[in-house]
């Protein structure tokens, strides 16, 4: 993650149009804090294990672009927002509780 970049996009699939199994995720952070870096690492690991090349992660650093928090109504960081598949879901924290993240993203039943 780069604190100087506006957004960092991690693309693992070029075929996003019309694929109901494609996941679009945004991770809102505030700089390269240990909690932000942990959240990104945890998210990347979860995606690799459970979404196998059917996801895109967009990291948004609110220290660089604070105005972007308003669109998804971000009140705490790090926050993960699942835009696709719908409905939108949010998870706040460093994503270290894998079971909670899987249930929150609806990858596993609670």
N, C-alpha and C positions, 0 to 999 in steps of 0.2 A: 504494500500500500504506500502511496506517496502523498504526503501532506500537502505538497505543492500542486498536485493535479486536481482538477475540478472533479472528475469522475474517473474511476478505474473500472473498466468493463472486462469481465472474464467471460469469454464466449466459448462455449463448448459444443455448439451446434449451429450450423448455418441455416437449417431448415426450421424456421420458427412459424411460418405462416400456416395456419390451419391444423397444427399438431396439438391435439387435446392433451397430450402427455408432456408438453413443453412447460418448463417452469421459469418464470421471470421473477428474480429476487433482487431487492435493494437492501443494502446494509448501510444505515446511517451511522456515522461515527463523528467524533470531534477530535481530530488529530490522530497521531500514531501513539496513543496511550497503550499501556499493557492490556487493558480491557478491550480496546478496539482491535488490537492485533490478535488477541485470543479469540474474539468473536469471529473474525474473518477466518482464522485457521480452523476453528470448530465448524463453521458453516461449509467451508471448502471440503472438509473431511466427510461431513454428512452428505453433501451433494454427490461426491465421488462414490460413496457407498450405496446410496439409495436412488439417485437420479440418473446415473450413467449416461453422460453426454446429452442430456435433455434439459439443460438448464443454462441460465445466464445470470451472473452475479454482477450487479452494478454497485460499487462502493461510492457513497457520497459523503464527502468530508464537509461537515457543517462549519468548520473554522474557515474554510475557503469560500463556501457558498451558503451562508446561513439562510438565505431566502428560500432555499429548496426544502427546508423543513416544513414550510406551510402547506405545500401540496399534499403531503401524506399525514399531516397533523402530528408531527414528531414532537414529543414533549420530553423525551429522555434518550440518552445514547449509551451504548449502542442499541439500535432498534432495527430489527429485520422486518421487512415488508414483503409479503408474497403478493404480487400483482396478478400473476397467472400461475396456475389455473384459478379462476374465480371461485368463490368470493375472496376478496382481499383478506389477508390475515396479518397480524402483527405480533412479534415476540420481542420483548425488551430484555436486555442483559447480554452476557458474554457467550451465551449459547453452549455453556459447558454441561448442562444437564441434557444429554442427548435424547433421553426418553421424552422429556418435556417438549423439546424442539420437534421431535417426530410427531407427537400428538398435536402440537400447536399448528404444524404445517399440514396436518391431516395425512401424514404418510403412515401413521399407525393409529389404531383405535385406542381411545383412552381407557 
